[in-house]
Amino acid sequence: MLMVVAIHFTLHGGIFETVYRSNLNYVFSVFLKNISTVSVDCYILITGYFLCKSKCHFEKVLTVYLQLFYYSIFFLLLNLIWPITPNVSRISLFLHSIFPFTTMQYWFVSSYLALLFFSPFLNALIGIMDKRQFLFLLVGLSFVTSVMPSLGLDIFSFNRLAKPMLFILLYFVGAYCRCWVDLTRARGRFFLAAYLLLTALNFMLLLANLVSMRTHNICLFHCEDFLFVLTCAAATALFLWFGCLKIASPRFGRIILFFAPLTFGVYLFHENPYFMGFLWHRIVRIQNFFNSDWYPVIGIGAIIGIYLAGSGFDWIRQEIFLELRIRDRLRATTLCRFVNTVFNSNPDAIYHKKDES
C-alpha cells in the first residue's frame, strides 16, 4: 500500500501539470510512479491467490462495503462540519457519500467489490479447468485485456470494461499460481531479476513516450499504466518473488500481520475525493517543493507519514467493527447464510486442483 500512496503522491500532488518534463523532480516522480504502479496489479493477484481455494463467505463482500460506507460517511460529516472541499454542492457531496459504490466514488473499490461478488463463479470455473485449459484462458485474456490495449488496439470497444476485465485476468493469474506453481521449488532470484528487468524496460519506454509527446505530440502507448502489458508482467514477477521469500524473523512477521488488514483502509483514507485535495495541498503542501532539492526526501517522508496515519485511522475503525461484531452479525443474516450455502454445497469441485497437480 506504500506504493499505492506513492502513485497518488505523484498524481494528486500536481507536479505533472506544473513542472517542465526536463526538471529532475519531474523525472523522479515519473520513476516513482513507474516502480509503484505494479501495486494495483499485485493487490488483485494476492486476492486471486487466496480466494481461489477459499469457501464462499459473502459476509466478506458486505464487510468491505461497510468499510467503504464508513469512510464515506466520516468524510461527509467532516465536510459538513468543516468544509474542506470548496466548490462542491452539498447535494452532490451527500449523494456521492451515501451511494459510494454506484457513484464510483472510489473506482478501485467499485471494481474490487464486483470482483469479490463474482469470485464464487470464477472459482467454479477454475475448479473445472485443467492446466492446459487454464493456460489457454490466461493467454486469451492477456491478449484481449492487456496486449492489444497496450498497442492502442481496442477492436472490441470495451474501454469502460477494461479495468474489471483486467481484474478478472489478474485474479486468474493469482489462482493459477496457487493451483499450478510450486513456489517452494521456484528460484526467487529469477523472479526478482525479471521484475527489475521489466520495470527498467517499462521506465525506458515511458521516457520515450514523454520525449515523443514533447517533440511530436504523439503518444506511443494508449493505455493506463497498470493496464500496460509490461506492468502486468512485472507485477506477476514481483508477486512470485515475494511468494518465494521465507520470513525468518518472528517480529517482522508480526509487523506484517498487524499492517496487512489495515492496507485497504489506508486507500480509503487518503483517496477519498472530498479529502485528498485538502490532504495533498493543505496538509502536506507538496506544491511548495516542486523545484526544491528536498522534494524527493519530503515526498518519501509524506508517503510514509500518510501510510502510518491511514493505518492508525483504520485500526480505530477495525476496533469499532470488532466491538460491534459486524462480521458475525452479517454472517448470521439470511442473505449471507443463503449465498454461502449455495456456493459451499459442493466444495470438492472447486478446491481440488492442488491435490491433482
KOLLONU-289600 format. One record per residue (C-alpha): x, y, z. Coordinates in steps of 0.5 Angstrom, whole numbers, plus 500, padded with zeros to 3 digits. Example, Ala and Ser with C-alpha at 12.3 -4.5 7.8 and 13.67 -1.06 7.14 Angstrom:
2
525491516;527498514;
***
This chain:
357
500500500;506505501;507504493;499506492;500512497;507514492;502513486;497518489;503523491;505524484;498524481;495529486;501533488;500536482;508536479;506533472;502539471;506544474;514543473;517542466;519535464;526537464;526538471;530533476;524532481;519531475;524525473;524523480;516523480;516519474;521514476;517513483;510512479;513507475;516503480;510503484;504502479;505495480;502495487;495496484;496489480;499486486;493487490;489483485;494478485;494477492;487477492;486471487;492467490;488467497;481467495;481462489;481456495;477459500;470458501;465463500;464468505;459473503;460477509;467479507;464483501;459486506;464488511;468491505;462495503;461497510;468499511;467504504;461507507;464508514;470512511;465516506;460518512;466520516;469525511;462527509;461529517;468532517;466537510;459539513;462541520;469544517;468545509;475543507;473542500;471548496;466549490;462543492;455543493;452540499;447536495;453533491;457531497;451528500;449523494;456521493;458520500;451516501;452512495;459511494;459504490;454506485;457514484;464511483;467515489;473510489;474507482;478501485;473499491;467499486;471494481;474491487;467489490;465487484;471482483;469480490;462479489;463474482;469471486;465464487;463464480;471465478;473460483;467455480;471456473;478455476;475448479;473445472;479447468;486443468;493446467;492447459;486450459;488455465;494457461;490458454;485462458;490466461;494468454;487469451;485474457;492477457;492479449;485482450;485486456;493488456;497487450;492490445;490496449;498497450;499497443;493502442;488497439;481497442;478493437;472490442;471497444;470496452;474502455;470502461;470495462;478495461;479495469;474490471;477485466;484486468;482485475;479478473;485477469;490478475;485474479;486468475;494469475;494469482;489463482;494459477;500461482;496458487;494452484;500450479;506454481;510451487;514457490;517452495;522450489;522456485;528461485;526467488;532471485;530469478;523473479;527479482;531479476;525479472;522484476;528489476;529488468;521489466;521495471;527498468;525497461;518500462;521506465;525507459;519506454;516511459;521516458;521515450;514517451;515523454;520525449;515523444;510527447;514533448;517533441;512531436;506531441;505523439;503518445;507512443;502508449;495508449;493505456;493507463;500505467;497499471;494496465;500496461;503489459;510490462;507493468;502487469;508482468;513486473;507485478;507478477;514477477;514481484;509477487;512471485;519473488;515475495;512468495;519465495;521469501;522466507;521471513;525468519;524474524;518473528;518480530;518482522;512477521;508480527;509487524;507485517;501481520;499488524;499492518;496487513;489488515;490496515;492497508;485497505;483503510;490507508;487507501;480509503;483514508;488518503;484517497;477520499;475525493;473530499;479530503;485528498;486535495;486538503;491533504;496534499;495541498;493544505;497539510;503536506;503542502;508539497;507544491;512549495;517544494;517542486;523546485;527544491;533539492;529537498;523535494;525527494;526527501;520531503;516526498;518520501;517522508;510525507;508518503;511514510;507519514;500518510;501511511;502511518;496516519;492512515;494505518;492508525;486511523;484504520;486501527;481505530;475503525;478496526;477496533;470499533;468494528;470488533;467491539;460491535;462484532;460487525;463481521;459476526;452480525;453480518;455472518;448471521;444474516;439470512;442473506;449471508;447464510;443463504;449465499;454461503;450455503;449456495;456456494;459452499;455446498;460442493;467445495;470439493;469441486;473448487;478446491;481440489;487443484;493443488;492436490;491434483;498438481;
***
